[in-house]
Amino acid sequence: MDHHFTSRLPARFALPTLAAIGFAALLAPSLAAQDTVGDDASDLRQLRDELAGLREEVTDLRTELRQRDDAARAASDEVELSSSDGPASEDGTFFIPRRAAEFAEGGEPAQFGDTYTKPYLTRMGEGTYLGGYIDLEFVDSKGSGGDFFDQHRFVPFLYADVSDRVKLSAEIELEHGHEVEVEYAQLDYLFGTAFNLRAGILLLPLGKLNEVHDSPIQDLTFRPLVDTYIIPTTLRDAGLSAFGRLGESVGYQVAVTNGFRGLDAAGESVISKEDGLREAAPHEEELGEPFENTNDSFAYSGRVAYSPILGAEVGASALIDHYDELDHNRLAIYALDATLDGKALSVLPDPLELQGEAAWADLERDAFAKASGVPNDMNGYYVQANWHFGGAWLEECEGDLVEDGAHFTFVTRYDSVELDDYSMRRTTFGLNFRPDPTRTVFKLDYQFNDDSGALQGTRDDDALVFSLASYF
């Protein structure tokens, strides 16, 4: 008998098996004697059949044990591979889930994150992760805009740890249920903390919101006006980038890409007082194929962020480009941003968050650009305050309706943009509820809109907005 095998049998199989085999061994001499003296042959055949049956059961037990061992090893491997801790080195194989886990454990607001700190993902094969987010909006316009539902975005994510140093990230955006676009698709090569390379369709390093723009992160439904008309978020383009951190406090990213397309050689301009720079963004189709370079210049952009303490960050960024097909007129965009978590400073209440961004667009205009209707310089800004509350009494509902960390947030934001001689202003008050702290949010906002100047009265309708957004 294989004693090694019996020692590996589960307890509920081992004793019956040994007893059965021992019983068969005791019967063997008796069987031989009966055969010698010619006792009843039918009894002998019956015992031999029982012994054969016991041998089959042992074979089946061996097979089952082997299958259980294989399953246990597979489960152990899966736990190890999906662990958020990953290897100790910064550029280890499990870089992506580790980055997301470390950020979540730090407890900072999502606005301090980046493309690798989103609360996802589902593991799909060796080193590949799938996730995304979805949002739905209801708008009750108090003017001529009417009432409507909008399935604004459905955005699947695809991320991969290709190797220790090569990382892939991509998002495919489906807007309004029918418009399909590449949000970004970039390949990173990680050299170390101070310097790394990125290639593909990139999120340009211009302002902070352009990188952390996902609907579940935002506390209000609509993006700020400055990040709609001056920095047309989501601003992305094809090109190359370098990024990294210099010490503990300074991070940077620089990029060279194809650039804006605002005026073609025939004199058609898509830079306007009504839409700012939105239609001239590299991913738009107004003046050529998306991401196409229509002149001999490239766009150069970069952002430097300084974080003196955990929970506080200020950033400065800029983009230099030529916006016309003839390559005669320069476009420069400058931006400043700041984010502060109340827990970072003892003089502020812990539930408070403050954030803001300002941007200036400087457009050169020769005689041809002026004759084509290209407007003058533009600028805008927003300031926002968030106040979190309800965590203590929501704890009584944990496990039934909400998860640990559920909370409400009261939000107020003031927006302003100047598009040459046309101005828009918006004051928004909002209340949102997060049944879990990072993935899902219900938002209820009320907007007070006002405009003045050349197009006065075209965008002054107040609106009630409800939306639901969630990562998956």
RODO-2510 file (C-alpha; in nm, 4 decimals, decimal comma):
residues 472
     n   res          X          Y          Z
     1     m     0,0000     0,0000     0,0000
     2     d     0,1264     0,3530    -0,0878
     3     h     0,1513     0,5133     0,2593
     4     h     0,2459     0,8473     0,0997
     5     f    -0,0819     0,8469    -0,0909
     6     t    -0,2959     0,7652     0,2141
     7     s    -0,1320     1,0439     0,4123
     8     r    -0,2516     1,2907     0,1467
     9     l    -0,6125     1,1691     0,1405
    10     p    -0,8736     1,3972     0,2975
    11     a    -0,9732     1,2772     0,6462
    12     r    -1,3240     1,1786     0,5396
    13     f    -1,1792     0,9339     0,2800
    14     a    -0,8658     0,8002     0,4509
    15     l    -1,0143     0,5852     0,7329
    16     p    -1,2843     0,4135     0,5216
    17     t    -1,0311     0,3375     0,2492
    18     l    -0,7768     0,1836     0,4897
    19     a    -1,0472    -0,0189     0,6611
    20     a    -1,1743    -0,1525     0,3292
    21     i    -0,8277    -0,2495     0,2054
    22     g    -0,7398    -0,4082     0,5413
    23     f    -1,0596    -0,6088     0,5363
    24     a    -0,9793    -0,7284     0,1864
    25     a    -0,6309    -0,8332     0,2964
    26     l    -0,7733    -1,0377     0,5866
    27     l    -1,0078    -1,2129     0,3501
    28     a    -0,7380    -1,3084     0,0996
    29     p    -0,6143    -1,6273     0,2845
    30     s    -0,9693    -1,7365     0,3339
    31     l    -1,0410    -1,6941    -0,0334
    32     a    -0,7360    -1,9006    -0,1229
    33     a    -0,8429    -2,1764     0,1110
    34     q    -1,1934    -2,1818    -0,0281
    35     d    -1,0475    -2,2058    -0,3755
    36     t    -0,8282    -2,4984    -0,2698
    37     v    -1,1066    -2,6978    -0,1129
    38     g    -1,3476    -2,6072    -0,3889
    39     d    -1,6014    -2,4128    -0,1786
    40     d    -1,8749    -2,2162    -0,3416
    41     a    -1,7287    -2,0468    -0,6537
    42     s    -2,0059    -1,7875    -0,6598
    43     d    -1,9017    -1,6523    -0,3167
    44     l    -1,5432    -1,6209    -0,4400
    45     r    -1,6492    -1,4306    -0,7504
    46     q    -1,8610    -1,1968    -0,5360
    47     l    -1,5694    -1,1179    -0,3048
    48     r    -1,3378    -1,0629    -0,6003
    49     d    -1,5927    -0,8188    -0,7497
    50     e    -1,6090    -0,6319    -0,4184
    51     l    -1,2317    -0,6120    -0,4081
    52     a    -1,2266    -0,4782    -0,7656
    53     g    -1,4869    -0,2216    -0,6641
    54     l    -1,2718    -0,1079    -0,3731
    55     r    -0,9760    -0,0679    -0,6090
    56     e    -1,1881     0,1485    -0,8403
    57     e    -1,2901     0,3659    -0,5440
    58     v    -0,9249     0,4104    -0,4523
    59     t    -0,8493     0,5156    -0,8123
    60     d    -1,1369     0,7627    -0,8028
    61     l    -1,0098     0,9031    -0,4724
    62     r    -0,6630     0,9488    -0,6224
    63     t    -0,8157     1,1387    -0,9168
    64     e    -1,0291     1,3585    -0,6917
    65     l    -0,7335     1,4376    -0,4674
    66     r    -0,5227     1,5340    -0,7689
    67     q    -0,7991     1,7618    -0,8977
    68     r    -0,8288     1,9271    -0,5559
    69     d    -0,4549     1,9840    -0,5417
    70     d    -0,4631     2,1449    -0,8893
    71     a    -0,7551     2,3698    -0,7897
    72     a    -0,5817     2,4730    -0,4679
    73     r    -0,2649     2,5643    -0,6562
    74     a    -0,4637     2,7625    -0,9143
    75     a    -0,6496     2,9512    -0,6401
    76     s    -0,3234     3,0278    -0,4625
    77     d    -0,1703     3,1604    -0,7858
    78     e    -0,4773     3,3778    -0,8524
    79     v    -0,4632     3,5292    -0,5032
    80     e    -0,0949     3,6046    -0,5451
    81     l    -0,1350     3,7607    -0,8912
    82     s    -0,4358     3,9726    -0,7954
    83     s    -0,2786     4,0988    -0,4724
    84     s    -0,2785     4,4753    -0,4598
    85     d     0,0540     4,4747    -0,2762
    86     g     0,2505     4,3516    -0,5760
    87     p     0,6282     4,3308    -0,5736
    88     a     0,8336     4,5674    -0,3648
    89     s     0,9979     4,7476    -0,6568
    90     e     0,8270     5,0532    -0,8032
    91     d     0,8404     4,9181    -1,1576
    92     g     0,7203     4,5694    -1,0609
    93     t     0,4843     4,3532    -1,2628
    94     f     0,1797     4,4479    -1,0544
    95     f     0,2359     4,8237    -1,0797
    96     i    -0,1208     4,9128    -1,1834
    97     p    -0,3285     4,7499    -0,9067
    98     r    -0,0679     4,8476    -0,6482
    99     r    -0,0848     5,2148    -0,7480
   100     a    -0,4654     5,2123    -0,7210
   101     a    -0,4562     5,0385    -0,3819
   102     e    -0,1905     5,2683    -0,2362
   103     f    -0,3863     5,5750    -0,3437
   104     a    -0,7101     5,4407    -0,1930
   105     e    -0,5368     5,3593     0,1351
   106     g    -0,3957     5,7131     0,1484
   107     g    -0,7475     5,8547     0,1783
   108     e    -0,6882     6,1573    -0,0465
   109     p    -0,9666     6,3021    -0,2659
   110     a    -0,9802     6,1581    -0,6159
   111     q    -0,8715     6,4946    -0,7594
   112     f    -0,5180     6,4194    -0,6393
   113     g    -0,4966     6,1032    -0,8486
   114     d    -0,4013     6,0185    -1,2046
   115     t    -0,4783     5,7601    -1,4715
   116     y    -0,3443     5,4766    -1,2552
   117     t    -0,5372     5,5482    -0,9345
   118     k    -0,8946     5,4747    -1,0423
   119     p    -1,0975     5,2326    -0,8257
   120     y    -1,1113     4,9367    -1,0560
   121     l    -1,0240     4,6775    -1,2073
   122     t    -1,1321     4,3253    -1,2921
   123     r    -0,8419     4,1009    -1,3806
   124     m    -0,8697     3,9471    -1,7269
   125     g    -0,5874     3,7042    -1,7879
   126     e    -0,2183     3,7549    -1,7234
   127     g    -0,1595     4,1167    -1,6256
   128     t    -0,4660     4,2597    -1,8056
   129     y    -0,7414     4,4569    -1,6328
   130     l    -1,0850     4,5708    -1,7452
   131     g    -1,3041     4,8406    -1,5934
   132     g    -1,4781     5,1639    -1,6835
   133     y    -1,7488     5,4084    -1,5858
   134     i    -2,0968     5,5118    -1,6932
   135     d    -2,3105     5,8187    -1,6337
   136     l    -2,6671     5,9281    -1,7031
   137     e    -2,7981     6,2840    -1,6860
   138     f    -3,1398     6,4474    -1,6594
   139     v    -3,1591     6,8201    -1,7376
   140     d    -3,4585     7,0418    -1,6651
   141     s    -3,3793     7,3678    -1,8418
   142     k    -3,5723     7,6719    -1,7258
   143     g    -3,5517     7,8293    -2,0720
   144     s    -3,5760     7,7054    -2,4294
   145     g    -3,3462     7,4077    -2,3727
   146     g    -3,6318     7,1829    -2,2607
   147     d    -3,6168     6,8685    -2,0485
   148     f    -3,4206     6,5629    -2,1537
   149     f    -3,2306     6,2513    -2,0477
   150     d    -2,8812     6,1955    -2,1845
   151     q    -2,6747     5,8791    -2,1659
   152     h    -2,3722     6,1030    -2,1785
   153     r    -2,0834     5,8600    -2,1411
   154     f    -2,0070     5,4902    -2,1329
   155     v    -1,6299     5,4484    -2,1053
   156     p    -1,4622     5,1053    -2,0902
   157     f    -1,1037     5,0951    -1,9590
   158     l    -0,8356     4,8528    -2,0704
   159     y    -0,5105     4,8385    -1,8743
   160     a    -0,2208     4,5946    -1,8888
   161     d     0,1044     4,5192    -1,7102
   162     v     0,2777     4,4115    -2,0318
   163     s     0,6055     4,3556    -1,8482
   164     d     0,7913     4,4900    -1,5480
   165     r     0,8513     4,8185    -1,7272
   166     v     0,5924     4,8369    -2,0056
   167     k     0,2378     4,9464    -1,9109
   168     l    -0,0609     5,0052    -2,1377
   169     s    -0,3696     5,2119    -2,0628
   170     a    -0,6624     5,2963    -2,2891
   171     e    -1,0194     5,4243    -2,2703
   172     i    -1,2862     5,4013    -2,5395
   173     e    -1,5626     5,6580    -2,4958
   174     l    -1,9175     5,6126    -2,6231
   175     e    -2,0994     5,9463    -2,5961
   176     h    -2,4751     5,9957    -2,6162
   177     g    -2,5220     5,6292    -2,7020
   178     h    -2,3755     5,6500    -3,0533
   179     e    -2,0525     5,8529    -3,0786
   180     v    -1,7415     5,6354    -3,0412
   181     e    -1,4025     5,7918    -2,9735
   182     v    -1,0627     5,6971    -2,8348
   183     e    -1,0388     5,8801    -2,5033
   184     y    -0,6715     5,7944    -2,4895
   185     a    -0,4485     5,4980    -2,5738
   186     q    -0,0966     5,5194    -2,4385
   187     l     0,2016     5,2952    -2,3793
   188     d     0,4340     5,3749    -2,0884
   189     y     0,7942     5,2623    -2,0475
   190     l     0,8982     5,3007    -1,6833
   191     f     1,2627     5,3806    -1,6220
   192     g     1,2175     5,4913    -1,2610
   193     t     1,0751     5,7591    -1,0395
   194     a     1,2409     6,0583    -1,2066
   195     f     1,1935     5,9778    -1,5760
   196     n     0,9527     5,7687    -1,7841
   197     l     0,8316     5,7706    -2,1439
   198     r     0,4774     5,7662    -2,2832
   199     a     0,3565     5,7300    -2,6444
   200     g     0,0191     5,7161    -2,8160
   201     i    -0,2949     5,9265    -2,7963
   202     l    -0,2202     6,1194    -2,4766
   203     l    -0,4116     6,3271    -2,2265
   204     l    -0,2281     6,6575    -2,2591
   205     p    -0,0704     6,7926    -1,9370
   206     l    -0,2690     7,1176    -1,9396
   207     g    -0,4488     7,1892    -1,6131
   208     k    -0,5317     6,9258    -1,3523
   209     l    -0,8889     6,8430    -1,4470
   210     n    -0,7885     6,7221    -1,7933
   211     e    -0,6329     6,4133    -1,6344
   212     v    -0,8808     6,3503    -1,3491
   213     h    -1,2028     6,4273    -1,5372
   214     d    -1,4046     6,1043    -1,4889
   215     s    -1,7694     6,1587    -1,3974
   216     p    -1,7590     5,9455    -1,0757
   217     i    -1,4737     6,1633    -0,9458
   218     q    -1,6512     6,4948    -1,0043
   219     d    -1,8882     6,6311    -0,7409
   220     l    -2,0977     6,8273    -0,9930
   221     t    -2,2500     6,6914    -1,3127
   222     f    -2,1043     6,9351    -1,5680
   223     r    -1,7393     7,0274    -1,6031
   224     p    -1,6276     7,3852    -1,5317
   225     l    -1,6695     7,6379    -1,8120
   226     v    -1,2945     7,7042    -1,8300
   227     d    -1,2396     7,3314    -1,8890
   228     t    -1,4988     7,3360    -2,1640
   229     y    -1,4138     7,6450    -2,3700
   230     i    -1,0484     7,7330    -2,2924
   231     i    -0,9081     7,3848    -2,2169
   232     p    -1,1482     7,1618    -2,4123
   233     t    -1,1486     6,8658    -2,1753
   234     t    -1,0920     6,5876    -2,2524
   235     l    -0,7966     6,7360    -2,4443
   236     r    -0,5884     6,4634    -2,6079
   237     d    -0,3622     6,4204    -2,9074
   238     a    -0,1158     6,1810    -3,0685
   239     g     0,2451     6,2214    -2,9647
   240     l     0,5220     6,1523    -2,7147
   241     s     0,5545     6,2432    -2,3483
   242     a     0,7948     6,2216    -2,0551
   243     f     0,6863     6,2215    -1,6910
   244     g     0,8135     6,1534    -1,3422
   245     r     0,8744     6,2896    -0,9928
   246     l     1,1652     6,4958    -0,8661
   247     g     1,1934     6,4177    -0,4978
   248     e     0,8874     6,3776    -0,2791
   249     s     0,7148     6,7050    -0,3637
   250     v     0,7475     6,7801    -0,7369
   251     g     0,5911     6,5962    -1,0286
   252     y     0,6092     6,6833    -1,3968
   253     q     0,4912     6,5830    -1,7435
   254     v     0,5929     6,7279    -2,0815
   255     a     0,4559     6,6310    -2,4240
   256     v     0,5019     6,6989    -2,7945
   257     t     0,1905     6,6356    -3,0056
   258     n     0,0290     6,7309    -3,3369
   259     g    -0,1674     7,0284    -3,2053
   260     f    -0,4814     7,2416    -3,2458
   261     r    -0,6534     7,3028    -3,5807
   262     g    -0,8514     7,6255    -3,5739
   263     l    -0,8126     7,7888    -3,9184
   264     d    -0,7632     7,6241    -4,2564
   265     a    -0,6011     7,7661    -4,5710
   266     a    -0,9420     7,8447    -4,7209
   267     g    -1,0247     8,0797    -4,4338
   268     e    -1,2680     7,8612    -4,2394
   269     s    -1,2292     7,9160    -3,8655
   270     v    -1,3727     7,6996    -3,5858
   271     i    -1,2397     7,9195    -3,3041
   272     s    -1,5349     8,1351    -3,2055
   273     k    -1,6878     8,3566    -2,9389
   274     e    -1,9626     8,0995    -2,8963
   275     d    -1,7513     7,7842    -2,8545
   276     g    -1,4053     7,9114    -2,7652
   277     l    -1,1396     7,6516    -2,8531
   278     r    -1,3697     7,3470    -2,8276
   279     e    -1,4064     7,2784    -3,2004
   280     a    -1,0359     7,3386    -3,2676
   281     a    -0,9216     7,0598    -3,0323
   282     p    -0,7007     6,7929    -3,1943
   283     h    -0,9635     6,5193    -3,1587
   284     e    -1,2404     6,7137    -3,3352
   285     e    -1,3424     6,6525    -3,6976
   286     e    -1,4243     7,0085    -3,8031
   287     l    -1,1086     7,0801    -4,0042
   288     g    -0,9697     6,7411    -4,1027
   289     e    -0,9282     6,3967    -3,9548
   290     p    -0,9005     6,3669    -3,5755
   291     f    -0,5427     6,3888    -3,4421
   292     e    -0,4144     6,4976    -3,7849
   293     n    -0,1296     6,7493    -3,8050
   294     t    -0,2322     7,0131    -4,0598
   295     n     0,0755     7,2382    -4,0466
   296     d     0,4525     7,2124    -4,0022
   297     s     0,4481     7,2803    -3,6277
   298     f     0,3971     7,0633    -3,3231
   299     a     0,2297     7,1525    -2,9954
   300     y     0,4489     7,1564    -2,6837
   301     s     0,2770     7,1230    -2,3469
   302     g     0,3802     7,0572    -1,9895
   303     r     0,2725     7,0739    -1,6289
   304     v     0,4665     7,0946    -1,3025
   305     a     0,2888     7,0126    -0,9747
   306     y     0,4152     7,0946    -0,6269
   307     s     0,2764     6,9114    -0,3230
   308     p     0,4419     7,0452    -0,0060
   309     i     0,2270     6,8298     0,2243
   310     l    -0,0059     6,5354     0,1754
   311     g    -0,3435     6,6692     0,0609
   312     a    -0,2229     6,9959    -0,0926
   313     e    -0,1135     7,0533    -0,4526
   314     v    -0,0576     7,3506    -0,6827
   315     g     0,0159     7,3138    -1,0522
   316     a     0,1312     7,5331    -1,3404
   317     s     0,1014     7,4302    -1,7039
   318     a     0,1294     7,5684    -2,0559
   319     l     0,0794     7,4777    -2,4219
   320     i     0,2551     7,6473    -2,7161
   321     d     0,1275     7,5764    -3,0678
   322     h     0,0269     7,7220    -3,4065
   323     y    -0,3452     7,6874    -3,4668
   324     d    -0,3708     7,7642    -3,8414
   325     e    -0,2944     7,5491    -4,1442
   326     l    -0,0610     7,8159    -4,2870
   327     d     0,1440     7,8002    -3,9648
   328     h     0,1491     8,1781    -3,9185
   329     n    -0,0418     8,2316    -3,5927
   330     r     0,0703     8,1144    -3,2513
   331     l    -0,1603     7,9821    -2,9810
   332     a    -0,0459     7,9858    -2,6196
   333     i    -0,2520     7,8542    -2,3271
   334     y    -0,1389     7,9021    -1,9676
   335     a    -0,3073     7,7444    -1,6650
   336     l    -0,2833     7,7399    -1,2868
   337     d    -0,4602     7,4890    -1,0615
   338     a    -0,4810     7,4189    -0,6894
   339     t    -0,6398     7,1492    -0,4742
   340     l    -0,6518     7,1399    -0,0946
   341     d    -0,7936     6,8780     0,1397
   342     g    -0,9037     7,0257     0,4736
   343     k    -0,7304     6,7447     0,6625
   344     a    -0,3958     6,8731     0,5314
   345     l    -0,4110     7,1958     0,7358
   346     s    -0,5080     7,2149     1,1008
   347     v    -0,6654     7,5598     1,0509
   348     l    -0,9273     7,4128     0,8116
   349     p    -1,2162     7,1786     0,8992
   350     d    -1,1481     6,8172     0,8017
   351     p    -1,4660     6,7784     0,5862
   352     l    -1,3701     7,0703     0,3599
   353     e    -1,2104     7,0462     0,0146
   354     l    -1,1111     7,3432    -0,2000
   355     q    -1,0155     7,3378    -0,5655
   356     g    -0,9841     7,5751    -0,8559
   357     e    -0,8301     7,6347    -1,1959
   358     a    -0,7636     7,9331    -1,4215
   359     a    -0,6540     7,9428    -1,7865
   360     w    -0,5596     8,2091    -2,0406
   361     a    -0,5532     8,1604    -2,4205
   362     d    -0,3371     8,4035    -2,6180
   363     l    -0,4157     8,3954    -2,9923
   364     e    -0,1953     8,5696    -3,2469
   365     r    -0,3987     8,7065    -3,5392
   366     d    -0,2564     8,8249    -3,8676
   367     a    -0,4750     9,0018    -4,1242
   368     f    -0,5910     8,6691    -4,2706
   369     a    -0,6939     8,5339    -3,9279
   370     k    -0,8834     8,8536    -3,8417
   371     a    -1,0632     8,8493    -4,1750
   372     s    -1,1598     8,4842    -4,1123
   373     g    -1,3265     8,5786    -3,7845
   374     v    -1,0763     8,4389    -3,5340
   375     p    -1,1625     8,6100    -3,2033
   376     n    -0,9226     8,7776    -2,9653
   377     d    -0,7727     8,6371    -2,6433
   378     m    -0,9832     8,4275    -2,4016
   379     n    -0,9646     8,3397    -2,0333
   380     g    -1,1614     8,1727    -1,7573
   381     y    -1,1524     8,0268    -1,4085
   382     y    -1,3509     7,8384    -1,1469
   383     v    -1,3396     7,8030    -0,7682
   384     q    -1,5155     7,5201    -0,5849
   385     a    -1,5763     7,4141    -0,2257
   386     n    -1,6908     7,0669    -0,1143
   387     w    -1,8187     6,9811     0,2340
   388     h    -1,8539     6,6124     0,3272
   389     f    -2,1014     6,5101     0,5973
   390     g    -2,3252     6,2297     0,7222
   391     g    -2,0571     5,9677     0,7727
   392     a    -2,1378     5,8969     1,1384
   393     w    -2,5121     5,8371     1,1132
   394     l    -2,4764     5,6578     0,7791
   395     e    -2,2671     5,3955     0,9606
   396     e    -2,5911     5,2595     1,1083
   397     c    -2,6991     5,1582     0,7548
   398     e    -2,3745     4,9814     0,6628
   399     g    -2,4213     4,6349     0,5182
   400     d    -2,7817     4,6947     0,4120
   401     l    -2,7916     5,0085     0,1985
   402     v    -2,4418     5,1594     0,2026
   403     e    -2,0778     5,0640     0,2423
   404     d    -1,8113     5,1839     0,4810
   405     g    -1,7202     5,5426     0,3978
   406     a    -2,0589     5,6426     0,2512
   407     h    -2,1256     6,0158     0,2741
   408     f    -2,3052     6,3230     0,1419
   409     t    -2,1285     6,6228    -0,0093
   410     f    -2,2551     6,9779    -0,0378
   411     v    -2,0877     7,1542    -0,3329
   412     t    -2,0773     7,5097    -0,4560
   413     r    -1,8845     7,6351    -0,7586
   414     y    -1,8468     7,9650    -0,9392
   415     d    -1,7446     7,9639    -1,3093
   416     s    -1,6506     8,2478    -1,5392
   417     v    -1,5168     8,2657    -1,8967
   418     e    -1,4392     8,5584    -2,1262
   419     l    -1,4473     8,4615    -2,4943
   420     d    -1,3269     8,7852    -2,6532
   421     d    -1,6261     9,0183    -2,6048
   422     y    -1,8706     8,7508    -2,4874
   423     s    -1,8842     8,6436    -2,1207
   424     m    -2,0514     8,3542    -1,9396
   425     r    -2,0927     8,3064    -1,5655
   426     r    -2,2376     8,0166    -1,3708
   427     t    -2,3043     7,9587    -1,0017
   428     t    -2,3889     7,6004    -0,9094
   429     f    -2,5130     7,4528    -0,5845
   430     g    -2,5137     7,0775    -0,5546
   431     l    -2,5790     6,7917    -0,3177
   432     n    -2,4501     6,4459    -0,3914
   433     f    -2,4610     6,1097    -0,2188
   434     r    -2,1978     5,8377    -0,2388
   435     p    -2,3222     5,4972    -0,1109
   436     d    -1,9593     5,3863    -0,1299
   437     p    -1,6675     5,6293    -0,1022
   438     t    -1,5028     5,5873    -0,4429
   439     r    -1,7198     5,4233    -0,7085
   440     t    -2,0811     5,5461    -0,7293
   441     v    -2,2399     5,8886    -0,6903
   442     f    -2,5885     6,0431    -0,7198
   443     k    -2,5761     6,4181    -0,7955
   444     l    -2,8429     6,6884    -0,7741
   445     d    -2,7353     7,0346    -0,8966
   446     y    -2,8972     7,3681    -0,9634
   447     q    -2,7275     7,6112    -1,2043
   448     f    -2,7723     7,9891    -1,2152
   449     n    -2,6485     8,0951    -1,5586
   450     d    -2,5809     8,4442    -1,6852
   451     d    -2,4103     8,5916    -1,9920
   452     s    -2,3276     8,9299    -2,1373
   453     g    -2,1659     9,0900    -2,4378
   454     a    -2,1871     9,0051    -2,8068
   455     l    -2,4092     8,6940    -2,7689
   456     q    -2,6038     8,7996    -2,4608
   457     g    -2,9146     8,5935    -2,3935
   458     t    -2,8026     8,2773    -2,5737
   459     r    -2,6806     8,0918    -2,2628
   460     d    -2,8525     8,2421    -1,9624
   461     d    -3,1050     7,9644    -1,8873
   462     d    -3,0964     7,8285    -1,5335
   463     a    -3,1204     7,4512    -1,5017
   464     l    -3,1897     7,1695    -1,2578
   465     v    -2,9629     6,8711    -1,3204
   466     f    -2,9713     6,5179    -1,1810
   467     s    -2,7145     6,2540    -1,2682
   468     l    -2,5862     5,9119    -1,1704
   469     a    -2,2278     5,8012    -1,2323
   470     s    -2,0408     5,4863    -1,1378
   471     y    -1,7175     5,3047    -1,1988
   472     f    -1,7463     4,9355    -1,2776
***
